Amino acid sequence: MVRRICASGLVFLALAAFVLLPGFGKAAEFDVSKFNYDVGVLFAYGKNTHGANVQLYSLMPHWGKVFIPPGKQMGPFALSGIIEGVISIASAEETGFELGFTPMLKLSCLVFPSVLAHIEGGAGLITESIDSPALAHAFNFTPQVGGGVDIALTSQLALTVAYRFRHSSNAGIYNENPAFNVNFFQGGLNYYY
């Protein structure tokens, strides 16, 4: 089941990137001289990988500082720091929610003038109020890693399509510490300024 979900997500990302790549009409190109900060929002669907069935519908706003823009010291690569929030509605035994934030590092590569691929990772804190045997506690840590693409809609605005794997646990603070792992499929907008 998990492999099927991951495979479906990767196929979706590949198709989205293929359809939106520059060759299918006159695409906008990024103006990397304006890559100092970025702000954006992702909408995500997530499902846990094992245990009781939990589905998450998330809003993930973020703000970031571009430390090294593409075309500078690292060639086509860029390095950013991001603070991302998460607000989720959970569908489990009963409807629940989660709130949290995650600081992350993001490594990007300008693949084409209009396509910026990235990988990102970090660890944050989250409070989860989800009635499910898959979660033992309301306070957890959330190490996570993912990747995706930003596709230029204008010189500063991008459509983002991404995948994220998130682990959630209490890091051994309590005796009961089941892992709550989630695959997220994300889409949204990102603005560089």
GUVEXLO-618998 format. One record per residue (C-alpha): residue number from 1; residue in one letter; z, x, y. Coordinates in nm, 3 decimals, always signed. Each point is the difference from the previous one (the first is absolute). Layout:
{vexpa:NUM | pake:a | zz:Z | xx:X | yy:Y}
...
//
This chain:
{vexpa:1 | pake:m | zz:+0.000 | xx:+0.000 | yy:+0.000}
{vexpa:2 | pake:v | zz:+0.098 | xx:+0.276 | yy:+0.246}
{vexpa:3 | pake:r | zz:-0.316 | xx:+0.195 | yy:-0.078}
{vexpa:4 | pake:r | zz:-0.210 | xx:-0.310 | yy:+0.060}
{vexpa:5 | pake:i | zz:+0.166 | xx:-0.058 | yy:+0.341}
{vexpa:6 | pake:c | zz:-0.044 | xx:+0.366 | yy:+0.100}
{vexpa:7 | pake:a | zz:-0.362 | xx:+0.000 | yy:-0.118}
{vexpa:8 | pake:s | zz:-0.074 | xx:-0.323 | yy:+0.190}
{vexpa:9 | pake:g | zz:+0.154 | xx:+0.148 | yy:+0.315}
{vexpa:10 | pake:l | zz:-0.202 | xx:+0.320 | yy:-0.027}
{vexpa:11 | pake:v | zz:-0.321 | xx:-0.196 | yy:-0.060}
{vexpa:12 | pake:f | zz:+0.081 | xx:-0.213 | yy:+0.308}
{vexpa:13 | pake:l | zz:+0.058 | xx:+0.314 | yy:+0.213}
{vexpa:14 | pake:a | zz:-0.320 | xx:+0.162 | yy:-0.125}
{vexpa:15 | pake:l | zz:-0.208 | xx:-0.312 | yy:+0.066}
{vexpa:16 | pake:a | zz:+0.150 | xx:-0.049 | yy:+0.347}
{vexpa:17 | pake:a | zz:-0.072 | xx:+0.363 | yy:+0.091}
{vexpa:18 | pake:f | zz:-0.354 | xx:-0.020 | yy:-0.144}
{vexpa:19 | pake:v | zz:-0.086 | xx:-0.322 | yy:+0.183}
{vexpa:20 | pake:l | zz:+0.144 | xx:+0.117 | yy:+0.331}
{vexpa:21 | pake:l | zz:-0.131 | xx:+0.358 | yy:-0.005}
{vexpa:22 | pake:p | zz:-0.230 | xx:+0.104 | yy:+0.289}
{vexpa:23 | pake:g | zz:-0.352 | xx:-0.047 | yy:-0.151}
{vexpa:24 | pake:f | zz:+0.030 | xx:-0.381 | yy:-0.002}
{vexpa:25 | pake:g | zz:-0.080 | xx:-0.054 | yy:+0.366}
{vexpa:26 | pake:k | zz:+0.090 | xx:+0.178 | yy:+0.319}
{vexpa:27 | pake:a | zz:+0.362 | xx:+0.095 | yy:-0.051}
{vexpa:28 | pake:a | zz:+0.245 | xx:+0.096 | yy:+0.272}
{vexpa:29 | pake:e | zz:+0.122 | xx:+0.359 | yy:+0.005}
{vexpa:30 | pake:f | zz:+0.355 | xx:+0.117 | yy:+0.061}
{vexpa:31 | pake:d | zz:+0.079 | xx:+0.174 | yy:+0.330}
{vexpa:32 | pake:v | zz:+0.241 | xx:+0.259 | yy:-0.140}
{vexpa:33 | pake:s | zz:+0.082 | xx:+0.125 | yy:+0.351}
{vexpa:34 | pake:k | zz:+0.212 | xx:-0.317 | yy:+0.034}
{vexpa:35 | pake:f | zz:+0.193 | xx:+0.059 | yy:-0.324}
{vexpa:36 | pake:n | zz:+0.347 | xx:+0.065 | yy:+0.148}
{vexpa:37 | pake:y | zz:+0.186 | xx:-0.304 | yy:-0.133}
{vexpa:38 | pake:d | zz:-0.079 | xx:-0.295 | yy:-0.221}
{vexpa:39 | pake:v | zz:+0.139 | xx:-0.348 | yy:-0.039}
{vexpa:40 | pake:g | zz:-0.095 | xx:-0.257 | yy:-0.256}
{vexpa:41 | pake:v | zz:+0.092 | xx:-0.268 | yy:-0.246}
{vexpa:42 | pake:l | zz:-0.072 | xx:-0.036 | yy:-0.370}
{vexpa:43 | pake:f | zz:+0.016 | xx:-0.314 | yy:-0.207}
{vexpa:44 | pake:a | zz:+0.082 | xx:+0.071 | yy:-0.362}
{vexpa:45 | pake:y | zz:+0.028 | xx:-0.165 | yy:-0.338}
{vexpa:46 | pake:g | zz:+0.225 | xx:+0.171 | yy:-0.251}
{vexpa:47 | pake:k | zz:+0.106 | xx:-0.063 | yy:-0.358}
{vexpa:48 | pake:n | zz:+0.268 | xx:+0.182 | yy:-0.194}
{vexpa:49 | pake:t | zz:-0.112 | xx:+0.213 | yy:-0.293}
{vexpa:50 | pake:h | zz:+0.252 | xx:-0.112 | yy:-0.267}
{vexpa:51 | pake:g | zz:+0.289 | xx:-0.233 | yy:-0.066}
{vexpa:52 | pake:a | zz:+0.022 | xx:-0.347 | yy:+0.151}
{vexpa:53 | pake:n | zz:-0.300 | xx:-0.116 | yy:+0.201}
{vexpa:54 | pake:v | zz:+0.045 | xx:+0.062 | yy:+0.376}
{vexpa:55 | pake:q | zz:-0.285 | xx:-0.036 | yy:+0.250}
{vexpa:56 | pake:l | zz:+0.031 | xx:+0.121 | yy:+0.359}
{vexpa:57 | pake:y | zz:-0.197 | xx:-0.116 | yy:+0.305}
{vexpa:58 | pake:s | zz:+0.065 | xx:+0.257 | yy:+0.271}
{vexpa:59 | pake:l | zz:-0.057 | xx:+0.070 | yy:+0.368}
{vexpa:60 | pake:m | zz:+0.018 | xx:+0.374 | yy:+0.073}
{vexpa:61 | pake:p | zz:-0.017 | xx:+0.094 | yy:+0.371}
{vexpa:62 | pake:h | zz:-0.004 | xx:+0.371 | yy:+0.084}
{vexpa:63 | pake:w | zz:-0.007 | xx:+0.249 | yy:+0.285}
{vexpa:64 | pake:g | zz:-0.104 | xx:+0.362 | yy:-0.041}
{vexpa:65 | pake:k | zz:-0.032 | xx:+0.332 | yy:+0.182}
{vexpa:66 | pake:v | zz:-0.305 | xx:+0.213 | yy:-0.080}
{vexpa:67 | pake:f | zz:+0.128 | xx:+0.359 | yy:-0.018}
{vexpa:68 | pake:i | zz:-0.339 | xx:+0.158 | yy:-0.077}
{vexpa:69 | pake:p | zz:-0.313 | xx:-0.211 | yy:+0.071}
{vexpa:70 | pake:p | zz:-0.319 | xx:+0.043 | yy:-0.205}
{vexpa:71 | pake:g | zz:-0.231 | xx:+0.268 | yy:+0.134}
{vexpa:72 | pake:k | zz:+0.283 | xx:+0.226 | yy:+0.123}
{vexpa:73 | pake:q | zz:+0.199 | xx:+0.264 | yy:-0.193}
{vexpa:74 | pake:m | zz:-0.067 | xx:-0.147 | yy:-0.347}
{vexpa:75 | pake:g | zz:-0.374 | xx:-0.076 | yy:+0.024}
{vexpa:76 | pake:p | zz:-0.068 | xx:-0.362 | yy:-0.105}
{vexpa:77 | pake:f | zz:+0.365 | xx:-0.047 | yy:-0.106}
{vexpa:78 | pake:a | zz:+0.276 | xx:-0.164 | yy:+0.205}
{vexpa:79 | pake:l | zz:+0.377 | xx:-0.018 | yy:-0.036}
{vexpa:80 | pake:s | zz:+0.213 | xx:-0.291 | yy:+0.127}
{vexpa:81 | pake:g | zz:+0.356 | xx:-0.127 | yy:-0.014}
{vexpa:82 | pake:i | zz:+0.047 | xx:-0.376 | yy:-0.040}
{vexpa:83 | pake:i | zz:+0.288 | xx:-0.247 | yy:+0.017}
{vexpa:84 | pake:e | zz:-0.086 | xx:-0.313 | yy:-0.195}
{vexpa:85 | pake:g | zz:+0.194 | xx:-0.324 | yy:-0.028}
{vexpa:86 | pake:v | zz:-0.023 | xx:-0.249 | yy:-0.282}
{vexpa:87 | pake:i | zz:+0.071 | xx:-0.372 | yy:+0.003}
{vexpa:88 | pake:s | zz:-0.074 | xx:-0.170 | yy:-0.331}
{vexpa:89 | pake:i | zz:+0.026 | xx:-0.342 | yy:-0.154}
{vexpa:90 | pake:a | zz:+0.067 | xx:+0.028 | yy:-0.372}
{vexpa:91 | pake:s | zz:-0.099 | xx:-0.245 | yy:-0.267}
{vexpa:92 | pake:a | zz:+0.232 | xx:+0.035 | yy:-0.299}
{vexpa:93 | pake:e | zz:+0.249 | xx:-0.235 | yy:-0.170}
{vexpa:94 | pake:e | zz:+0.061 | xx:-0.126 | yy:+0.354}
{vexpa:95 | pake:t | zz:-0.161 | xx:+0.093 | yy:+0.331}
{vexpa:96 | pake:g | zz:+0.158 | xx:+0.307 | yy:+0.158}
{vexpa:97 | pake:f | zz:-0.073 | xx:+0.263 | yy:+0.263}
{vexpa:98 | pake:e | zz:+0.021 | xx:+0.370 | yy:+0.073}
{vexpa:99 | pake:l | zz:+0.036 | xx:+0.196 | yy:+0.326}
{vexpa:100 | pake:g | zz:-0.024 | xx:+0.373 | yy:+0.045}
{vexpa:101 | pake:f | zz:-0.158 | xx:+0.303 | yy:+0.159}
{vexpa:102 | pake:t | zz:-0.157 | xx:+0.322 | yy:-0.120}
{vexpa:103 | pake:p | zz:-0.078 | xx:+0.328 | yy:+0.179}
{vexpa:104 | pake:m | zz:-0.313 | xx:+0.157 | yy:-0.150}
{vexpa:105 | pake:l | zz:-0.237 | xx:+0.293 | yy:+0.031}
{vexpa:106 | pake:k | zz:-0.371 | xx:-0.076 | yy:-0.003}
{vexpa:107 | pake:l | zz:-0.279 | xx:+0.249 | yy:-0.075}
{vexpa:108 | pake:s | zz:-0.344 | xx:-0.126 | yy:+0.105}
{vexpa:109 | pake:c | zz:-0.354 | xx:+0.132 | yy:-0.034}
{vexpa:110 | pake:l | zz:-0.297 | xx:-0.103 | yy:+0.214}
{vexpa:111 | pake:v | zz:-0.248 | xx:-0.058 | yy:-0.285}
{vexpa:112 | pake:f | zz:-0.272 | xx:-0.146 | yy:+0.225}
{vexpa:113 | pake:p | zz:+0.005 | xx:-0.057 | yy:+0.379}
{vexpa:114 | pake:s | zz:+0.106 | xx:-0.357 | yy:-0.078}
{vexpa:115 | pake:v | zz:+0.216 | xx:+0.046 | yy:-0.313}
{vexpa:116 | pake:l | zz:+0.345 | xx:+0.157 | yy:-0.005}
{vexpa:117 | pake:a | zz:+0.152 | xx:+0.034 | yy:-0.349}
{vexpa:118 | pake:h | zz:+0.374 | xx:+0.057 | yy:-0.035}
{vexpa:119 | pake:i | zz:+0.290 | xx:+0.060 | yy:-0.234}
{vexpa:120 | pake:e | zz:+0.357 | xx:-0.071 | yy:+0.108}
{vexpa:121 | pake:g | zz:+0.350 | xx:+0.009 | yy:-0.133}
{vexpa:122 | pake:g | zz:+0.363 | xx:-0.031 | yy:+0.099}
{vexpa:123 | pake:a | zz:+0.334 | xx:-0.154 | yy:-0.085}
{vexpa:124 | pake:g | zz:+0.183 | xx:-0.278 | yy:+0.176}
{vexpa:125 | pake:l | zz:+0.278 | xx:-0.256 | yy:-0.020}
{vexpa:126 | pake:i | zz:-0.031 | xx:-0.366 | yy:-0.091}
{vexpa:127 | pake:t | zz:+0.218 | xx:-0.304 | yy:-0.040}
{vexpa:128 | pake:e | zz:-0.122 | xx:-0.242 | yy:-0.264}
{vexpa:129 | pake:s | zz:+0.118 | xx:-0.356 | yy:-0.049}
{vexpa:130 | pake:i | zz:-0.200 | xx:-0.086 | yy:-0.310}
{vexpa:131 | pake:d | zz:+0.144 | xx:-0.205 | yy:-0.285}
{vexpa:132 | pake:s | zz:-0.141 | xx:+0.191 | yy:-0.295}
{vexpa:133 | pake:p | zz:+0.136 | xx:+0.209 | yy:-0.288}
{vexpa:134 | pake:a | zz:-0.251 | xx:+0.267 | yy:+0.110}
{vexpa:135 | pake:l | zz:+0.227 | xx:+0.084 | yy:+0.299}
{vexpa:136 | pake:a | zz:+0.367 | xx:+0.078 | yy:-0.039}
{vexpa:137 | pake:h | zz:+0.104 | xx:+0.061 | yy:+0.362}
{vexpa:138 | pake:a | zz:-0.081 | xx:-0.110 | yy:+0.354}
{vexpa:139 | pake:f | zz:-0.008 | xx:+0.357 | yy:+0.145}
{vexpa:140 | pake:n | zz:-0.254 | xx:+0.248 | yy:-0.135}
{vexpa:141 | pake:f | zz:-0.196 | xx:+0.315 | yy:+0.081}
{vexpa:142 | pake:t | zz:-0.380 | xx:-0.017 | yy:-0.010}
{vexpa:143 | pake:p | zz:-0.198 | xx:+0.317 | yy:-0.070}
{vexpa:144 | pake:q | zz:-0.371 | xx:-0.084 | yy:+0.016}
{vexpa:145 | pake:v | zz:-0.346 | xx:+0.154 | yy:-0.002}
{vexpa:146 | pake:g | zz:-0.349 | xx:-0.137 | yy:+0.057}
{vexpa:147 | pake:g | zz:-0.343 | xx:+0.045 | yy:+0.146}
{vexpa:148 | pake:g | zz:-0.289 | xx:-0.182 | yy:+0.156}
{vexpa:149 | pake:v | zz:-0.273 | xx:+0.002 | yy:+0.261}
{vexpa:150 | pake:d | zz:-0.030 | xx:-0.091 | yy:+0.367}
{vexpa:151 | pake:i | zz:-0.347 | xx:-0.127 | yy:+0.088}
{vexpa:152 | pake:a | zz:-0.093 | xx:+0.004 | yy:+0.370}
{vexpa:153 | pake:l | zz:-0.058 | xx:-0.340 | yy:+0.159}
{vexpa:154 | pake:t | zz:-0.005 | xx:+0.162 | yy:+0.347}
{vexpa:155 | pake:s | zz:+0.065 | xx:+0.357 | yy:+0.114}
{vexpa:156 | pake:q | zz:+0.377 | xx:-0.064 | yy:-0.020}
{vexpa:157 | pake:l | zz:+0.048 | xx:-0.309 | yy:-0.221}
{vexpa:158 | pake:a | zz:-0.026 | xx:+0.021 | yy:-0.380}
{vexpa:159 | pake:l | zz:+0.008 | xx:-0.229 | yy:-0.299}
{vexpa:160 | pake:t | zz:+0.244 | xx:+0.143 | yy:-0.255}
{vexpa:161 | pake:v | zz:-0.027 | xx:-0.054 | yy:-0.376}
{vexpa:162 | pake:a | zz:+0.269 | xx:+0.172 | yy:-0.209}
{vexpa:163 | pake:y | zz:+0.211 | xx:+0.018 | yy:-0.314}
{vexpa:164 | pake:r | zz:+0.369 | xx:+0.090 | yy:-0.018}
{vexpa:165 | pake:f | zz:+0.244 | xx:+0.061 | yy:-0.287}
{vexpa:166 | pake:r | zz:+0.364 | xx:-0.061 | yy:+0.093}
{vexpa:167 | pake:h | zz:+0.311 | xx:+0.074 | yy:-0.205}
{vexpa:168 | pake:s | zz:+0.323 | xx:-0.175 | yy:+0.096}
{vexpa:169 | pake:s | zz:+0.345 | xx:+0.089 | yy:-0.134}
{vexpa:170 | pake:n | zz:+0.354 | xx:+0.071 | yy:+0.119}
{vexpa:171 | pake:a | zz:-0.022 | xx:+0.374 | yy:-0.082}
{vexpa:172 | pake:g | zz:+0.295 | xx:-0.017 | yy:-0.239}
{vexpa:173 | pake:i | zz:+0.251 | xx:-0.137 | yy:+0.256}
{vexpa:174 | pake:y | zz:+0.088 | xx:-0.274 | yy:-0.252}
{vexpa:175 | pake:n | zz:+0.010 | xx:+0.017 | yy:-0.381}
{vexpa:176 | pake:e | zz:-0.268 | xx:-0.266 | yy:-0.034}
{vexpa:177 | pake:n | zz:-0.322 | xx:+0.145 | yy:+0.143}
{vexpa:178 | pake:p | zz:-0.320 | xx:-0.152 | yy:-0.139}
{vexpa:179 | pake:a | zz:-0.323 | xx:+0.132 | yy:+0.146}
{vexpa:180 | pake:f | zz:-0.199 | xx:-0.257 | yy:+0.196}
{vexpa:181 | pake:n | zz:-0.354 | xx:+0.136 | yy:+0.023}
{vexpa:182 | pake:v | zz:-0.271 | xx:-0.183 | yy:+0.194}
{vexpa:183 | pake:n | zz:-0.377 | xx:+0.046 | yy:+0.037}
{vexpa:184 | pake:f | zz:-0.112 | xx:-0.110 | yy:+0.348}
{vexpa:185 | pake:f | zz:-0.355 | xx:-0.081 | yy:+0.106}
{vexpa:186 | pake:q | zz:-0.030 | xx:+0.011 | yy:+0.377}
{vexpa:187 | pake:g | zz:-0.240 | xx:-0.096 | yy:+0.275}
{vexpa:188 | pake:g | zz:+0.042 | xx:+0.001 | yy:+0.377}
{vexpa:189 | pake:l | zz:-0.083 | xx:+0.153 | yy:+0.336}
{vexpa:190 | pake:n | zz:+0.085 | xx:+0.335 | yy:+0.155}
{vexpa:191 | pake:y | zz:-0.045 | xx:+0.099 | yy:+0.366}
{vexpa:192 | pake:y | zz:-0.014 | xx:+0.367 | yy:+0.112}
{vexpa:193 | pake:y | zz:+0.087 | xx:+0.083 | yy:+0.361}
//
